[in-house]
């Protein structure tokens, strides 16, 4: 699976005007529970790996926007 992700990243990075973020969100049961209950994973369990990864992505997007 990682090979497919790396190839896709490489293809996207080859295009002009497309930003590929470094963050990667792993899927786990906390995401599924949050989706089933219409609650953000960061509200449901902010200590989970996926919640921390979403917070990292948010910081990455904010940093990208402030360039």
C-alpha positions in Angstrom: 0.0 0.0 0.0 2.8 2.5 0.8 4.2 2.0 -2.7 0.9 3.2 -4.2 0.8 6.2 -1.8 4.4 7.2 -2.8 3.7 6.9 -6.5 0.6 9.0 -6.2 2.5 11.6 -4.2 5.3 11.7 -6.8 2.7 12.1 -9.6 1.0 15.0 -7.8 4.2 16.7 -6.9 5.2 16.7 -10.6 2.3 19.1 -11.4 2.7 22.8 -11.1 0.4 24.7 -8.7 -0.5 21.6 -6.6 0.6 21.5 -3.0 1.1 18.0 -1.5 1.1 18.2 2.3 3.4 16.0 4.3 0.7 15.0 6.8 -0.8 11.5 6.6 -4.0 10.5 8.5 -4.2 6.9 9.6 -7.7 5.4 9.8 -8.6 3.8 13.1 -11.7 3.0 15.1 -11.9 6.5 16.6 -12.4 8.0 13.2 -15.2 5.5 12.4 -16.9 6.2 15.7 -16.7 9.9 15.2 -18.1 9.7 11.7 -21.0 7.4 12.9 -21.9 10.0 15.6 -21.3 13.1 13.5 -18.6 14.3 15.9 -15.1 15.5 14.9 -12.5 13.0 16.0 -10.7 15.8 17.8 -13.8 16.2 20.0 -14.4 12.5 20.5 -10.9 11.5 21.5 -8.3 14.2 21.0 -5.5 11.9 22.4 -5.8 9.4 19.6 -3.2 9.1 16.9 -5.6 10.1 14.1 -6.8 13.1 16.1 -3.2 14.3 16.5 -2.6 13.7 12.8 -5.6 15.9 11.9 -4.3 18.6 14.2 -0.9 18.3 12.5 -2.6 18.7 9.1 -4.5 21.8 10.3 -1.2 23.4 11.4 0.4 22.5 8.1 -2.5 24.1 6.2 -2.4 27.2 8.3 1.4 27.5 7.8 0.9 27.0 4.0 -1.8 29.7 4.0 0.4 32.2 5.8 3.2 32.1 3.2 
